[in-house]
Amino acid sequence: MKKQLFILAVLSMLSIIILSSGCGHQPDYLPENSDSSGDLSVFEPKQRGETTEKSETTETRETTEKSAEFTEPARLMPTEPPVKQEDFRFMTAGHYKPEYHERYIKYSEANPRLSHLDVVTYVNIGLDFPFYSEEIKKQVEDPHSYLVLSNKYIYLPESFVPEGYAKTDGRVLSLRGEAQKQFDKMRSDAEKDGISINIISGYRSYAIQREVYNNYKRNDPAGADTYSARPGHSEHQTGLSADINTASSTAGFENSKEYTWLNENAHNYGFILRYPKGKEWITGYIFEPWHWRYIGVETAGKLKESDITLDEYHAIYLHKSH
């Protein structure tokens, strides 16, 4: 009897030692915050509906993460209609302006024969709106630039007076700065070829242009806007444009040797024909063979080579998105 009791005691002690030591290593499933002193309650199965604190936290986090993964795209989906596949073609243009996208679409629908590049160019100019439209009319950003653009959508401030002129100057038979120097050089070289060119109208102030325009408007209400600029919209106010030898459409200047010489050589001195034939619908003015504008030798050469107007040049190469 004593021997049996001794054996049972030994076996009991061995069981306790084995359970306490975990056979020499901690079980993989032992919770990090559990006590390894031998309390087996942490491994006991829970009753249905019960769970550990960690399980609740883990399941809640996993459920939240899955819920976020599912609902996040829906929350971020755009509310505007998706862009049609064919409308993406405008975005391929280097001079594309995102803020004009809807205008490109409308102008393209109204002019289906135009390429997407032309649509972007003409809308950038403003041709999807009538000339002098108040809806898109804006003020020149840098009137002192030699590349300044003043047209029927962009205007010069009434107070602007180019460098080298006084506020009291109304009409001056000269251009400003570098423009006059280049004109003098051009005139000198033309004389060597037996060609005589002279400025008959150079800088005009805002006030003088207002008088000129109002006079034309009184005498020719329907046609004045096709050959005379409204005050603030005249290139003469920039001090960079010159009417050479004449300013009359009946003078036949386009048939003169002077015009031929200018057409072949003016770009070498930085001047371009500002209102060429065939571009009337872009510039808004009739063909004016006498009206030449200084923009610099390099840029004038580019426009001459590409056969585009200053309006198109700005729309393609000097565009700015806002």
DAKASUL-V114008 format. One record per run of one state. SS is the DSSP state (~ for helix, > for strand, _ for the rest). FROM is the first residue (numbers start at 1). LEN is the number of residues. If there is no record, write none. Layout:
BEGIN
ss = (SS:SS)
from = (FROM:FROM)
len = (LEN:LEN)
END
This chain:
BEGIN
ss = (_:~:_:~:_:~:_:~:_:~:_:~:_:>:_:>:_:>:_:~:_:>:_:>:_:~:_:~:_:~:_:>:_:~:_:~:_:>:_:~:_:>:_:~:_:~:_)
from = (1:2:25:40:44:53:77:85:93:98:111:116:126:138:140:154:156:171:173:177:193:199:202:203:205:206:220:224:227:235:239:241:245:253:256:257:270:271:274:280:284:291:295:297:307:310:318)
len = (1:23:15:4:9:24:8:8:5:13:5:10:12:2:14:2:15:2:4:16:6:3:1:2:1:14:4:3:8:4:2:4:8:3:1:13:1:3:6:4:7:4:2:10:3:8:5)
END
